[in-house]
């Protein structure tokens, strides 16, 4: 059992991350001009869309008691506008994302969290409901939801490479996935395929450190994963460059094929690029094609 003092110190550390992240995200979101009407769309009504099982975090007032009375499970009655304006986020929090090749660069996870929270702020301002993929934080509106998202983004995942969450995808909603996508591609394929089967369309943004594209290593080099589960030492790192770049290109090509076949938009962002450029791309990609 973890000592109470250790838990308290860990909680204080995690809580301390949130205000700076939220402030940066608010500032970044403020650099994007939405116009007078944000992302509100014409033609969205209050027509009944579907019943869905109630999830953790759903308000009790949303439960349809007449439908729920037919069995042991509670159901929520969703309307068309609620589906069309729901966006689910997944920001990879795995150990591989905690890499930066230089002190002047943000880690990949810092950039992913910043972009995810900033796009959430923009979407909420535009009248959208935003939440996380999975069951922990269903899409909602309001500043309180932004705070919940900031708290969630302050937590690191224990695994070396985190897999995209694909449970409880809301049919015909939209989604945003941010990751380096250097882990198991079968898990990515499963997530995008399941999302597409439920009519979910979205945006995939691959976030890489510039050194992961250039492979600038020469001579004796020790390669070790952030989580410490992988380690490789070589005396001639430059001889690995061509093979590494080929495998990276193959991975990118597979990701691009997955996005094309499932109707998702794919983008690439480097941590030495401006966060504003990444946010603008995300925002425009969500608008493109009326996702």
DACOR-V491541 format. One record per residue. N is the residue number from 0. RES is the residue in three letters. PHI is phi in whole degrees, -180 to 180 (NA if undefined). PSI is psi in degrees with one decimal (* if undefined). OMEGA is omega in whole degrees, -180 to 180 (NA if undefined). Layout:
N|RES|PHI|PSI|OMEGA  N|RES|PHI|PSI|OMEGA
This chain:
0|UNK|NA|137.1|180  1|UNK|-73|127.9|180  2|UNK|-57|144.5|-180  3|UNK|-56|-37.6|-179  4|UNK|-64|-39.8|179  5|UNK|-65|-42.0|179  6|UNK|-62|-41.9|-180  7|UNK|-64|-45.3|-180  8|UNK|-62|-40.5|179  9|UNK|-66|-42.4|-180  10|UNK|-63|-41.9|180  11|UNK|-65|-37.1|178  12|UNK|-64|-46.5|-180  13|UNK|-65|-42.2|-179  14|UNK|-65|-32.0|-180  15|UNK|-68|-21.0|180  16|UNK|-75|-28.8|-168  17|UNK|-66|-51.0|-177  18|UNK|-58|-45.2|178  19|UNK|-62|-40.9|179  20|UNK|-62|-45.7|-179  21|UNK|-64|-41.7|179  22|UNK|-64|-43.0|179  23|UNK|-66|-40.3|-180  24|UNK|-66|-41.2|177  25|UNK|-62|-43.3|180  26|UNK|-65|-44.1|-180  27|UNK|-63|-44.3|179  28|UNK|-62|-31.8|-179  29|UNK|-69|-14.0|179  30|UNK|-84|-7.7|-179  31|UNK|-104|124.2|-180  32|UNK|-90|124.4|-177  33|UNK|-96|-13.5|-172  34|UNK|83|-172.1|-173  35|UNK|-77|-24.9|-171  36|UNK|-119|7.3|178  37|UNK|57|-132.8|-178  38|UNK|-108|17.4|179  39|UNK|-67|137.0|-176  40|UNK|-114|147.5|175  41|UNK|-80|156.7|173  42|UNK|88|4.4|179  43|UNK|-97|123.0|-175  44|UNK|-114|-169.8|-180  45|UNK|-102|19.7|-179  46|UNK|-64|145.0|177  47|UNK|-61|137.5|180  48|UNK|-111|-54.7|-176  49|UNK|-169|163.1|165  50|UNK|-97|142.8|173  51|UNK|-137|152.5|178  52|UNK|-60|139.7|178  53|UNK|-64|142.8|-179  54|UNK|-117|161.6|175  55|UNK|-58|129.0|-180  56|UNK|102|-14.0|177  57|UNK|-69|138.5|177  58|UNK|-70|144.7|180  59|UNK|-62|-27.9|-179  60|UNK|-71|-15.0|179  61|UNK|-82|-15.3|-175  62|UNK|-71|130.6|176  63|UNK|-90|103.7|-173  64|UNK|-71|-28.8|179  65|UNK|-67|-44.6|178  66|UNK|-70|-38.3|-178  67|UNK|-68|-26.5|-178  68|UNK|-68|-13.5|-179  69|UNK|-76|-14.5|-179  70|UNK|-155|-161.5|-177  71|UNK|-92|-8.8|-176  72|UNK|-103|145.2|178  73|UNK|-91|142.4|-178  74|UNK|-125|149.0|177  75|UNK|-108|135.7|178  76|UNK|-92|114.4|-179  77|UNK|-104|143.7|178  78|UNK|-105|164.7|-174  79|UNK|-57|-43.6|-177  80|UNK|-67|-29.0|179  81|UNK|-69|-38.8|179  82|UNK|-68|-48.7|-175  83|UNK|-64|-23.3|-177  84|UNK|-112|31.4|177  85|UNK|-110|127.3|179  86|UNK|-127|128.3|-179  87|UNK|-109|135.3|-177  88|UNK|-110|142.8|168  89|UNK|-135|114.2|176  90|UNK|-111|117.1|-178  91|UNK|-59|122.6|-180  92|UNK|-112|14.9|-179  93|UNK|-68|166.4|-176  94|UNK|-63|-33.0|-179  95|UNK|-61|-23.4|-179  96|UNK|-78|-9.9|-177  97|UNK|-91|31.4|-178  98|UNK|-106|138.3|170  99|UNK|-144|136.3|-176  100|UNK|-85|-6.1|180  101|UNK|-154|157.8|-178  102|UNK|-67|-22.1|-178  103|UNK|-89|-4.1|-178  104|UNK|-105|146.0|172  105|UNK|-75|155.4|171  106|UNK|-70|162.3|180  107|UNK|-63|-35.8|-179  108|UNK|-71|-35.1|176  109|UNK|-62|-42.9|180  110|UNK|-69|-40.2|179  111|UNK|-63|-43.6|180  112|UNK|-64|-42.9|-179  113|UNK|-63|-46.4|-179  114|UNK|-67|-40.3|-179  115|UNK|-64|-43.8|-178  116|UNK|-72|-36.9|179  117|UNK|-66|-42.1|179  118|UNK|-68|-33.2|176  119|UNK|-63|-42.3|179  120|UNK|-62|-44.2|179  121|UNK|-63|-43.2|-178  122|UNK|-66|-42.5|179  123|UNK|-64|-40.7|177  124|UNK|-62|-30.0|-180  125|UNK|-87|7.2|177  126|UNK|94|7.0|-179  127|UNK|-83|159.6|169  128|UNK|-101|131.0|-175  129|UNK|-128|139.9|177  130|UNK|-156|-166.1|179  131|UNK|-103|153.4|170  132|UNK|-65|155.7|-177  133|UNK|92|-158.4|-173  134|UNK|-113|-0.7|-173  135|UNK|-78|-31.2|-176  136|UNK|-148|85.0|179  137|UNK|-62|155.5|-179  138|UNK|-60|133.6|176  139|UNK|-146|171.6|175  140|UNK|-103|172.6|168  141|UNK|99|160.6|-180  142|UNK|-66|-29.9|179  143|UNK|-63|-35.0|178  144|UNK|-68|-36.7|177  145|UNK|-62|-39.9|178  146|UNK|-64|-40.7|178  147|UNK|-63|-41.3|178  148|UNK|-63|-42.8|179  149|UNK|-61|-40.1|178  150|UNK|-64|-41.9|-179  151|UNK|-65|-38.9|-178  152|UNK|-73|-9.5|179  153|UNK|-85|-2.6|-175  154|UNK|-102|127.0|177  155|UNK|-83|145.6|174  156|UNK|-86|145.4|-176  157|UNK|-76|-26.3|-175  158|UNK|-77|156.5|180  159|UNK|-62|-48.6|179  160|UNK|-126|118.9|-179  161|UNK|-84|143.7|178  162|UNK|-95|144.7|178  163|UNK|-59|138.8|179  164|UNK|-81|127.9|-178  165|UNK|-128|10.8|177  166|UNK|-79|151.6|172  167|UNK|56|35.0|175  168|UNK|-65|127.1|180  169|UNK|-77|121.5|-178  170|UNK|-55|134.5|175  171|UNK|67|14.1|173  172|UNK|-86|-168.0|178  173|UNK|-127|163.1|-176  174|UNK|-148|156.5|176  175|UNK|-132|123.6|177  176|UNK|-113|127.6|177  177|UNK|-124|124.0|-176  178|UNK|-168|167.7|170  179|UNK|-83|-15.6|179  180|UNK|53|42.7|177  181|UNK|-102|2.2|179  182|UNK|-91|-152.1|-177  183|UNK|-68|113.7|-179  184|UNK|-72|-21.1|176  185|UNK|-63|-36.4|179  186|UNK|-68|-36.9|177  187|UNK|-66|-43.5|179  188|UNK|-62|-41.3|179  189|UNK|-62|-45.2|-178  190|UNK|-64|-46.6|-178  191|UNK|-70|-35.8|179  192|UNK|-68|-44.4|178  193|UNK|-64|-38.7|178  194|UNK|-63|-45.8|-179  195|UNK|-63|-37.0|179  196|UNK|-62|-26.2|-180  197|UNK|-99|11.0|178  198|UNK|77|15.2|180  199|UNK|-86|127.7|175  200|UNK|-118|155.8|-177  201|UNK|-170|-157.2|-173  202|UNK|-131|133.2|174  203|UNK|-113|122.8|177  204|UNK|-118|113.8|177  205|UNK|-86|125.2|-177  206|UNK|-112|119.9|-177  207|UNK|-130|148.2|171  208|UNK|-76|144.2|-178  209|UNK|-57|-30.8|180  210|UNK|-69|-24.0|178  211|UNK|-74|-18.0|175  212|UNK|-92|-36.4|-173  213|UNK|-91|-27.0|-175  214|UNK|47|70.4|-174  215|UNK|-87|19.1|-171  216|UNK|-87|142.1|179  217|UNK|-142|155.5|176  218|UNK|67|-151.4|-178  219|UNK|-72|124.0|-177  220|UNK|-143|139.9|174  221|UNK|-110|117.5|177  222|UNK|-99|124.5|-179  223|UNK|-139|133.2|180  224|UNK|-69|156.3|-178  225|UNK|-61|-38.4|-179  226|UNK|-79|-6.9|177  227|UNK|79|10.0|-178  228|UNK|-88|-16.7|-179  229|UNK|-126|138.1|180  230|UNK|-151|134.3|179  231|UNK|-145|129.1|179  232|UNK|-113|136.4|178  233|UNK|-140|151.1|177  234|UNK|-92|-14.9|-177  235|UNK|-134|74.1|-177  236|UNK|-62|-33.1|-178  237|UNK|-62|-25.4|179  238|UNK|-73|-14.6|179  239|UNK|-89|-10.8|-170  240|UNK|-59|-49.4|-177  241|UNK|-62|-43.4|180  242|UNK|-65|-40.0|179  243|UNK|-63|-48.7|-178  244|UNK|-64|-33.9|177  245|UNK|-66|-43.4|-180  246|UNK|-68|-36.0|177  247|UNK|-65|-42.1|179  248|UNK|-63|-39.0|179  249|UNK|-65|-39.0|179  250|UNK|-66|-43.3|178  251|UNK|-63|-40.8|-179  252|UNK|-65|-39.6|178  253|UNK|-66|-40.9|179  254|UNK|-64|-40.9|179  255|UNK|-64|-40.6|178  256|UNK|-64|-42.0|178  257|UNK|-60|-44.0|-178  258|UNK|-67|-41.2|179  259|UNK|-63|-43.1|-175  260|UNK|-74|-20.8|-180  261|UNK|-107|-1.6|177  262|UNK|81|21.2|178  263|UNK|-97|154.2|175  264|UNK|-92|140.0|-178  265|UNK|-117|133.8|175  266|UNK|-134|161.3|179  267|UNK|-126|131.7|-179  268|UNK|-133|132.9|177  269|UNK|-104|145.3|-175  270|UNK|-69|-13.0|174  271|UNK|-90|-2.1|172  272|UNK|-83|163.1|-180  273|UNK|-72|143.3|176  274|UNK|-63|-32.2|180  275|UNK|-63|-39.9|178  276|UNK|-62|-41.5|179  277|UNK|-65|-41.0|-180  278|UNK|-67|-42.2|179  279|UNK|-62|-40.9|179  280|UNK|-63|-45.5|179  281|UNK|-58|-45.8|-176  282|UNK|-64|-44.1|180  283|UNK|-69|-36.3|179  284|UNK|-65|-36.0|177  285|UNK|-68|-31.6|178  286|UNK|-78|-30.1|-174  287|UNK|-63|128.7|176  288|UNK|71|15.8|179  289|UNK|52|51.7|179  290|UNK|-54|*|NA
